[in-house]
Amino acid sequence: MLDPTKSKKIRLRRALRREDLLLVKSRTRNENASDYGCYMIIDPYRNAVVAGAGSNGPSFSLEDVQEWLQEFLAESEA
């Protein structure tokens, strides 16, 4: 059985993929780094960061990604 964090990450990746976007996790392995365990959203067709980029790289938590996606979907429906 998957842990809740992994399940959430899988759901978010799939939802973003339906919108032609990618969820990218920081590659930092240093637990003391500011971007450790953080994410950003990428448009692979333009090779551009859409959201979640801080001054030191990815800055979104999974909750931030979920909130951003909900706002994005609400705006696209309007």
GUVEXTOR-854135 format. One line per 3 residues: number of its first residue (from 1); for each residue x, y, z negated of N, C-alpha, C. Coordinates in nm, 3 decimals. Each point is the difference from the previous one (the first is absolute). Example, Ala and Ser with C-alpha at 12.3 -4.5 7.8 and 13.67 -1.06 7.14 Angstrom:
1 = 1.319/-0.569/-0.780/-0.089/0.119/0.000/0.090/0.120/0.000 ~ -0.035/0.105/0.072/0.082/0.119/-0.006/-0.077/0.109/-0.073
***
This chain:
1 = 0.084/-0.119/0.000/-0.084/0.119/0.000/0.088/0.124/0.000 ~ -0.038/0.098/0.079/0.077/0.123/0.010/-0.025/0.091/-0.119 ~ 0.103/0.072/-0.037/-0.021/0.099/-0.106/-0.075/0.120/0.057
4 = -0.069/0.077/-0.083/-0.083/0.111/0.048/0.077/0.103/0.081 ~ 0.124/0.026/-0.036/0.079/0.099/0.075/0.027/-0.049/0.142 ~ 0.036/-0.126/0.014/0.026/-0.055/0.132/-0.127/-0.001/0.085
7 = -0.112/-0.035/-0.061/-0.127/0.000/0.072/-0.036/0.140/0.048 ~ 0.020/0.098/-0.087/-0.030/0.139/0.035/0.089/0.045/0.116 ~ 0.128/-0.035/-0.007/0.094/0.038/0.106/-0.041/-0.062/0.134
10 = -0.042/-0.125/-0.002/-0.044/-0.068/0.122/-0.124/0.068/0.057 ~ -0.097/0.032/-0.086/-0.122/0.067/0.047/0.031/0.137/0.061 ~ 0.089/0.075/-0.066/0.035/0.132/0.051/0.075/-0.009/0.133
13 = 0.092/-0.095/0.011/0.072/-0.019/0.126/-0.096/-0.030/0.114 ~ -0.097/-0.088/-0.025/-0.098/-0.036/0.103/-0.087/0.119/0.038 ~ -0.046/0.075/-0.099/-0.084/0.116/0.027/0.076/0.105/0.080
16 = 0.126/0.022/-0.035/0.080/0.097/0.075/0.029/-0.050/0.141 ~ 0.023/-0.129/0.015/0.027/-0.056/0.132/-0.120/0.020/0.093 ~ -0.123/-0.008/-0.057/-0.120/0.025/0.081/-0.004/0.143/0.052
19 = 0.068/0.090/-0.070/0.006/0.141/0.040/0.129/0.029/0.077 ~ 0.071/-0.104/0.041/0.129/0.012/0.072/0.106/0.071/-0.083 ~ 0.003/-0.029/-0.129/0.099/0.056/-0.090/0.070/-0.114/-0.074
22 = 0.118/0.028/-0.054/0.076/-0.100/-0.074/0.028/0.047/-0.142 ~ 0.002/-0.094/-0.093/0.040/0.026/-0.137/0.144/-0.048/-0.015 ~ 0.088/0.091/-0.040/0.142/-0.031/-0.013/0.043/0.022/-0.144
25 = 0.067/-0.102/-0.055/0.048/0.009/-0.138/0.145/0.046/-0.002 ~ 0.035/0.074/-0.102/0.139/0.044/-0.018/0.092/-0.120/-0.008 ~ 0.116/0.012/0.059/0.097/-0.108/-0.002/0.093/0.010/-0.120
28 = -0.017/0.101/-0.081/0.085/0.019/-0.116/-0.013/-0.116/-0.098 ~ 0.112/-0.050/-0.046/0.001/-0.110/-0.096/0.040/0.046/-0.140 ~ 0.036/0.125/-0.013/0.038/0.057/-0.129/-0.126/0.042/-0.075
31 = -0.029/-0.064/-0.110/-0.123/0.029/-0.075/-0.003/0.141/-0.057 ~ 0.113/0.067/-0.009/0.006/0.136/-0.052/-0.018/0.106/0.108 ~ -0.003/-0.041/0.126/-0.016/0.095/0.111/-0.143/0.054/0.002
34 = -0.016/0.123/0.045/-0.132/0.064/-0.001/-0.097/-0.064/0.099 ~ 0.050/-0.064/0.105/-0.089/-0.060/0.099/-0.012/-0.151/-0.014 ~ 0.046/-0.056/-0.111/-0.008/-0.144/-0.021/-0.146/-0.045/-0.007
37 = -0.038/-0.096/0.083/-0.135/-0.053/0.000/-0.104/0.091/0.062 ~ 0.043/0.103/0.072/-0.093/0.096/0.060/-0.025/-0.033/0.147 ~ -0.105/0.059/0.054/-0.043/-0.028/0.138/-0.020/0.129/0.077
40 = 0.000/-0.013/0.134/-0.042/0.109/0.087/-0.075/-0.060/0.119 ~ -0.077/0.084/0.065/-0.082/-0.043/0.113/0.063/0.054/0.128 ~ 0.017/-0.089/0.097/0.070/0.031/0.124/-0.092/-0.018/0.120
43 = 0.012/0.088/0.099/-0.063/-0.019/0.131/0.107/-0.061/0.090 ~ -0.008/-0.129/0.030/0.107/-0.066/0.076/0.007/0.044/0.146 ~ -0.108/0.052/0.054/0.000/0.041/0.140/0.071/0.133/0.021
46 = -0.005/0.086/-0.101/0.071/0.128/0.007/0.130/-0.004/-0.080 ~ 0.022/-0.112/-0.071/0.116/-0.015/-0.088/0.008/0.118/-0.097 ~ -0.113/0.025/-0.066/-0.009/0.115/-0.089/-0.065/-0.039/-0.133
49 = 0.045/0.066/-0.105/-0.061/-0.019/-0.131/-0.132/0.076/-0.003 ~ -0.106/-0.067/-0.040/-0.132/0.061/-0.008/-0.025/0.054/-0.140 ~ 0.039/-0.078/-0.102/-0.023/0.042/-0.138/0.094/-0.077/-0.093
52 = 0.026/0.060/-0.114/0.076/-0.068/-0.103/0.149/0.020/0.003 ~ 0.047/0.097/0.077/0.144/0.025/0.005/0.037/0.111/-0.097 ~ 0.085/-0.032/-0.094/0.051/0.099/-0.093/0.139/0.045/0.043
55 = 0.064/0.079/-0.081/0.133/0.048/0.035/0.104/-0.112/-0.001 ~ -0.026/-0.107/-0.075/0.095/-0.111/-0.008/-0.051/-0.126/0.067 ~ -0.099/0.012/0.087/-0.055/-0.118/0.066/-0.145/-0.022/-0.039
58 = -0.044/-0.125/0.004/-0.139/-0.031/-0.033/-0.038/0.047/-0.140 ~ -0.125/0.046/-0.013/-0.041/0.054/-0.130/-0.138/-0.045/-0.046 ~ -0.072/-0.080/0.079/-0.135/-0.043/-0.035/0.002/-0.129/-0.081
61 = -0.088/-0.009/-0.099/-0.028/-0.128/-0.067/-0.109/-0.067/0.083 ~ -0.033/-0.124/-0.032/-0.109/-0.066/0.072/-0.133/0.072/-0.022 ~ -0.018/0.057/-0.118/-0.122/0.075/-0.028/-0.006/0.126/0.087
64 = 0.114/0.065/0.018/0.006/0.119/0.086/-0.034/-0.037/0.144 ~ 0.051/-0.113/0.046/-0.028/-0.047/0.136/-0.149/-0.025/0.015 ~ -0.060/-0.064/-0.100/-0.143/-0.029/0.005/-0.082/0.129/0.005
67 = 0.033/0.097/-0.083/-0.070/0.129/0.002/0.016/0.070/0.134 ~ 0.121/0.000/0.054/0.025/0.066/0.128/-0.082/-0.067/0.109 ~ -0.002/-0.132/0.001/-0.074/-0.074/0.101/-0.150/0.028/-0.009
70 = -0.055/0.007/-0.120/-0.141/0.031/-0.016/-0.032/0.139/0.055 ~ 0.086/0.098/-0.027/-0.020/0.135/0.053/0.013/0.002/0.151 ~ 0.098/-0.073/0.052/0.021/-0.008/0.145/-0.121/-0.059/0.070
73 = -0.054/-0.108/-0.055/-0.116/-0.064/0.060/-0.124/0.090/-0.009 ~ -0.015/0.072/-0.111/-0.113/0.091/-0.015/0.008/0.113/0.102 ~ 0.120/0.052/0.024/0.018/0.108/0.098/-0.025/-0.049/0.141
76 = 0.041/-0.123/0.030/-0.017/-0.052/0.136/-0.146/-0.031/0.031 ~ -0.081/-0.027/-0.104/-0.142/-0.023/0.020/-0.077/0.130/0.020 ~ 0.050/0.109/-0.054/-0.071/0.128/0.008/0.008/0.063/0.136
***
